[in-house]
């Protein structure tokens, strides 16, 4: 079993940067693909970014151009640096991890609120 713990959410002013972190606990977590999803009120959950065990990053539409996903050398933690935030980025951000072809594990989520 794998447990994911997120941190770093909060209230931000327009244009500011916020970094979310997620640490995975469990067996062989460095082999997992890890990523971030977000849930905006009234919308479907959407992929923000993911990173493979080898460090290859892919971005969903919300993350393209402004966000950077990275992973520590041990492969157990992933960060999401979110730049130029605006009120449209207000959402609950979830850390997720997959061992095979689907997202098997989820964190509880952390709230990010962009002030207008």
HELIX and SHEET records of a PDB file:
HELIX    1   1 UNK A   29  UNK A   31  5                                   3    
HELIX    2   2 UNK A   61  UNK A   63  5                                   3    
HELIX    3   3 UNK A   87  UNK A   89  5                                   3    
SHEET    1   A 4 UNK A   2  UNK A   7  0                                        
SHEET    2   A 4 UNK A  18  UNK A  26 -1                                        
SHEET    3   A 4 UNK A  77  UNK A  82 -1                                        
SHEET    4   A 4 UNK A  67  UNK A  71 -1                                        
SHEET    1   B 6 UNK A  10  UNK A  12  0                                        
SHEET    2   B 6 UNK A 110  UNK A 114  1                                        
SHEET    3   B 6 UNK A  91  UNK A  98 -1                                        
SHEET    4   B 6 UNK A  33  UNK A  39 -1                                        
SHEET    5   B 6 UNK A  46  UNK A  51 -1                                        
SHEET    6   B 6 UNK A  57  UNK A  59 -1                                        
SHEET    1   C 4 UNK A  10  UNK A  12  0                                        
SHEET    2   C 4 UNK A 110  UNK A 114  1                                        
SHEET    3   C 4 UNK A  91  UNK A  98 -1                                        
SHEET    4   C 4 UNK A 105  UNK A 106 -1                                        
END                                                                             
